[in-house]
Amino acid sequence: MESFDNEWLALREPVDHKARSETLLPIMAAAARTGGWSRIVDLASGTGSNLRYLAPHLPKPMRWTLIDHDEGLLRCVKKPDGVQSVASLCGDIATDGIASVADADLVTGAALLDLVSETWLRTLAETCRSVECGVLFALTYNGCIEWDSFDCGDVMVQDAVNRHQSRDKGLGPALGPLAGNVAQACFREIGYRVWCRPSPWQLGNEHSVLASALVDGWEQAATEELPEQEATIAAWAGRRRHDLTRRDVGLTVGHVDLLALPMDLI
């Protein structure tokens, strides 16, 4: 799996938490009470941002297992108040992650599904169906990048970035911007009830550091897709960095949150 450093994860965490769809939380909490949930598996957990967000919204303390291939990130996880226990497993979500579903009442992850392949996602869905656990995946990128001011390079860069998102991230060809729609189909096909809600990043002047980091990443990705346009892409990135320095531009990055539940938990 693709790796992300601690600094990037810390930078995005407050924006992630603000973006998440609150309308799914009462549905999830009701299912937790109905199903008597006590065990949660968090896939590609990083430093535990998903744990920190979800724990206060669950009806009782839960036992969490956090799985990530980066041991350094797992060492940064701290158990928040209201959590029964937190276990960390350094492993591959293609093997250890799928195997862990057998011991889960809820399988969750954040900013993950756009990085995985359809094959992996269908395997996960079938494994979840076999144990009738709930599923919550948040902050799946949907391909939308919208600036509140026009630049002639925006469309070219967005298209290139979205193609780059579909490259193999370690689990086969990634779903990229199609992930939300494919995930809905996968879980409906196994008989789950599915809810999907928008969870966009809304970045303003106070998020200029995060937005600048995004421009850096998008410049690199777009250049890898369109090496013959390197100079044009660099010029676009320079203009957007200038906009951010002047603090007179806003940016929306589209994501979706998905909740899928067995029918007997509804």
C-alpha positions in Angstrom: 0.0 0.0 0.0 1.0 3.6 -0.6 2.5 5.2 2.5 1.8 8.6 4.0 3.9 10.5 6.5 2.8 11.5 10.0 3.1 15.2 9.1 0.6 14.9 6.2 -1.8 12.9 8.3 -1.7 15.4 11.1 -2.2 18.3 8.7 -5.4 16.7 7.2 -6.9 15.3 10.4 -8.9 18.4 11.5 -10.2 19.0 8.0 -11.1 15.3 7.7 -13.1 15.4 10.9 -15.0 18.6 9.9 -15.8 17.2 6.4 -17.3 13.9 7.6 -21.0 13.3 7.2 -22.8 13.5 10.5 -26.0 12.1 9.1 -24.6 8.6 9.0 -23.6 8.6 12.7 -27.0 8.0 14.3 -27.7 5.2 11.8 -24.4 3.6 12.7 -25.0 4.1 16.4 -28.4 2.5 16.2 -27.0 -0.5 14.4 -24.3 -0.8 17.1 -27.0 -1.0 19.8 -29.1 -3.5 17.8 -26.1 -5.7 17.0 -24.5 -5.4 20.4 -21.2 -4.3 18.7 -18.0 -4.5 20.7 -15.3 -5.1 18.1 -14.1 -2.6 15.5 -11.4 -3.1 12.9 -9.9 0.0 11.3 -8.1 -0.7 8.0 -5.1 1.4 6.9 -5.5 3.3 10.2 -2.4 5.4 10.1 -2.0 7.2 13.4 -5.7 6.6 14.5 -7.6 9.6 13.1 -10.6 7.5 12.3 -10.5 6.1 15.9 -10.4 9.6 17.4 -13.3 10.7 15.3 -15.6 7.7 15.7 -15.1 6.7 19.3 -17.2 9.5 20.8 -20.1 8.7 18.5 -20.5 5.0 19.5 -23.0 4.0 22.2 -20.5 2.2 24.4 -16.7 1.6 24.7 -15.4 -0.7 22.0 -12.4 -2.8 21.4 -10.5 -1.5 18.4 -7.9 -3.2 16.2 -5.9 -0.8 14.1 -4.2 -2.3 11.0 -1.5 -0.5 9.0 1.6 -1.6 7.1 3.6 1.3 8.6 4.8 0.4 12.1 6.0 4.0 12.7 2.5 5.4 12.3 1.0 2.8 14.6 3.5 3.7 17.3 1.9 7.2 17.2 -1.6 5.9 18.1 -2.9 7.0 21.5 -6.0 5.5 23.1 -8.6 8.3 23.5 -11.1 8.5 26.3 -14.1 6.3 26.0 -12.4 3.4 24.3 -12.2 0.0 25.9 -9.0 -1.1 24.3 -6.8 -0.4 21.2 -4.7 -3.1 19.6 -2.3 -2.4 16.8 -1.3 -4.8 14.0 1.4 -4.0 11.5 0.4 -6.0 8.5 -0.9 -6.0 4.9 -4.6 -5.1 4.5 -4.7 -7.5 1.5 -4.1 -10.4 3.9 -4.2 -9.4 7.5 -6.9 -6.9 6.9 -9.2 -9.3 5.2 -8.5 -12.0 7.8 -9.3 -9.5 10.7 -12.9 -9.1 9.4 -13.8 -12.5 11.0 -13.5 -10.9 14.4 -15.2 -7.6 13.6 -18.7 -6.2 14.3 -17.7 -3.1 12.3 -15.1 -2.7 9.6 -14.0 0.9 8.9 -11.4 3.0 7.2 -10.9 6.5 6.0 -9.3 7.8 2.8 -8.8 4.2 1.7 -11.2 3.0 -1.0 -9.9 5.1 -3.8 -6.5 3.4 -3.3 -7.7 -0.2 -3.5 -8.7 -2.4 -6.5 -12.2 -3.6 -7.3 -10.9 -7.2 -6.7 -9.8 -6.3 -3.2 -13.1 -4.5 -2.5 -15.2 -7.4 -3.7 -13.2 -9.8 -1.5 -13.8 -7.5 1.5 -17.5 -7.2 0.8 -17.9 -11.0 0.6 -15.9 -11.5 3.8 -18.1 -8.9 5.5 -21.2 -10.6 4.3 -20.0 -14.0 5.7 -19.9 -12.6 9.2 -22.6 -10.0 8.8 -20.6 -7.1 10.1 -21.2 -3.4 9.4 -19.1 -1.3 7.2 -18.2 2.4 7.3 -15.7 3.9 4.9 -15.2 7.7 5.1 -13.5 10.3 2.9 -13.3 8.4 -0.4 -12.0 10.8 -3.1 -14.6 11.3 -5.9 -12.5 13.1 -8.5 -13.9 16.6 -7.8 -11.4 19.5 -7.5 -13.0 22.9 -7.6 -11.3 26.2 -7.1 -13.5 29.3 -6.5 -11.5 31.2 -9.1 -10.7 30.1 -12.7 -7.3 29.1 -14.0 -6.8 27.8 -17.5 -4.8 24.8 -16.3 -7.3 23.5 -13.8 -9.1 21.0 -16.0 -6.0 19.5 -17.5 -4.4 19.0 -14.0 -7.6 17.6 -12.5 -8.0 15.1 -15.4 -4.3 14.0 -15.1 -4.6 13.7 -11.3 -7.7 11.5 -11.6 -6.0 9.2 -14.1 -3.0 9.0 -11.8 -5.3 8.0 -8.9 -6.2 4.9 -10.9 -2.6 3.6 -10.9 -1.7 0.5 -8.8 -1.2 1.6 -5.2 -0.2 -1.9 -4.0 -3.5 -3.7 -4.3 -4.0 -3.8 -8.1 -5.3 -1.0 -10.3 -6.8 1.5 -7.9 -10.5 2.5 -8.2 -9.6 6.2 -7.8 -12.6 8.5 -8.4 -14.8 5.6 -9.2 -14.4 4.0 -5.7 -17.6 5.4 -4.1 -19.9 4.2 -6.9 -18.2 0.8 -7.1 -18.4 0.4 -3.3 -22.1 1.1 -3.3 -22.6 -1.5 -6.0 -20.5 -4.1 -4.3 -22.3 -3.9 -1.0 -25.8 -3.7 -2.5 -25.0 -6.8 -4.5 -24.4 -8.8 -1.3 -27.7 -7.6 0.1 -26.6 -4.8 2.4 -28.5 -1.5 2.8 -26.1 1.3 1.7 -26.0 5.0 2.5 -23.6 7.3 0.7 -23.2 11.0 1.7 -20.9 13.8 0.5 -18.0 14.7 2.7 -16.1 17.4 0.8 -13.1 19.2 2.1 -13.9 23.0 2.1 -10.6 24.7 2.3 -10.3 28.4 3.0 -7.6 30.9 4.0 -6.9 29.0 7.3 -6.1 25.9 5.3 -3.4 27.4 3.0 -0.7 25.0 4.2 -2.8 21.9 3.4 -3.9 23.4 0.1 -0.3 24.1 -0.8 0.6 20.5 0.0 -2.2 19.4 -2.3 -0.9 21.6 -5.1 2.6 20.0 -4.6 1.1 16.5 -4.8 -1.1 17.3 -7.8 1.8 18.9 -9.7 3.9 15.7 -9.2 1.0 13.4 -10.2 0.0 15.4 -13.2 3.6 15.6 -14.4 4.0 11.8 -14.1 0.9 11.4 -16.3 1.8 14.1 -18.8 5.6 14.5 -18.8 5.4 16.4 -22.1 3.4 19.1 -20.2 5.8 19.5 -17.4 6.4 23.2 -18.0 2.7 24.0 -18.3 1.9 22.1 -15.2 4.7 23.8 -13.2 3.3 27.2 -14.4 -0.2 26.2 -13.2 1.2 25.1 -9.8 3.1 28.4 -9.5 0.0 30.4 -10.1 -2.1 28.4 -7.6 0.7 28.8 -5.0 0.6 32.5 -5.6 -3.2 32.5 -5.1 -2.8 30.7 -1.8 -0.1 33.1 -0.7 -2.4 36.0 -1.3 -5.1 34.1 0.6 -7.8 35.0 -1.9 -8.8 31.6 -3.2 -11.0 28.7 -1.9 -10.8 25.1 -2.8 -13.2 22.1 -2.6 -12.0 18.6 -2.8 -14.8 16.0 -3.2 -15.1 12.9 -1.0 -18.0 10.6 0.0 -18.7 8.6 3.2 -20.3 5.2 2.8 -22.2 3.1 5.4 -23.3 -0.4 4.6 -25.3 -2.6 7.0 -26.9 -6.1 6.9 -30.6 -5.8 6.7 -31.2 -7.3 10.2 -29.3 -4.4 11.8 -31.7 -1.8 10.4 
